[in-house]
């Protein structure tokens, strides 16, 4: 079993906590103003503080610090985050630090939306800053200064987040390529071990077996040439030893040809040094897995890892392989956002074709509450697809 690694300090997690720290600045200032100065504070304080708590909770849902169901789209949360920021600034425009919340929303949407949409939203938020400051009676110079400052703050945050996105994407693609290379290396290693084992078995059979057979024949001839006595007894003993040794070589050759490779070392090497996911692997090989089935399992796990890193915000992937007398079952589950409508791409279609080619099945889906699940089965008795179709067509 490969133990799962600890949760990672990911780029998104860093951004989440930095955003929360930035959003806390206006709240701390408002709290200090309300308790230590003569400022009245926000209009309807309970509304402002309720909106602030909702803002923080929404921010944590957006970045995955709090669990989010796949029924709640992240885009809806981002729109709600922007609306809450506007509400907080509108209820207390006299405090200029509240506009820092727009910097937080600009950074949050930059992690999910394209650059053109982010620019439009940032421009609208900058205009909102100007309108709110003007409505609060700020001098024109201060209004213009606030517009300029918060426009630049938002631009800085957007550029930083897009740079982080680019770096994270590059790391993800590198991890995917590395996983694919490790999968190929694991399969090559299994094939090499199998080829080496078969070569040794053939050499034992062809060389040692041949010479032991010749030795037994020579001793058989010698038995007829040696008269009764101690010499004949020693020749008979040597003939029995040669015959027993020949039988032992035959058994060893048969065992070497039939000995299966364990799939766990190959899966272990496949998941080593994958920083993008915490991968847990559990293998129960109560029955040996044939090489052609091992290839299917390894390719299935590799494709699942690739899909999780490319198309999901999963942080954990659990793989369970059960090889029983009735067949092989592979279960792969991640903790990503999932999808209510699963569309099979080339990777999943190729995976299904591998299982169906040996008489198995592949089921994919997204359970309630998020995540993505893949279950592949390979029966013990394989029936070719053509034979199954003929059987289904017959009355």
ABEGO torsion letter per residue (X at the ends): XBBBBBBBBBAAAAAAAAAAAAAAAAAAAAAAAAAABABAEBBGAAAAAAAAAAAAAAAAAAAGABBBBAABBAAAAAAAAAAAAAAAAAABAABAAAAAAAAAAAAAAAAABBAAAAAAAAAAAAAAAAAAAAAAGBBAAAAAAAAAAAAAAAAAAAAAAAAAAAAAAAAAAAAAAAAAAAAAAAAAAAAAAAAAAAAAAAAAAAAAAAAAAAAAAAAAAAAAABBBEAAAAAAAAAAAAAAAAAAAAAAAAAAAAABBBBAAAAAAAAABGBAABBBBBBBBBABBBBAAAAAAAAAAAAAAAAAAAAABABABBBBBBBBBAAEBBBBBBBABAEBABBBBBAAAAAAAAAAAAAGBBBBBBBBBGEEBBBBBBBBABBBBAAAAAAAAABX
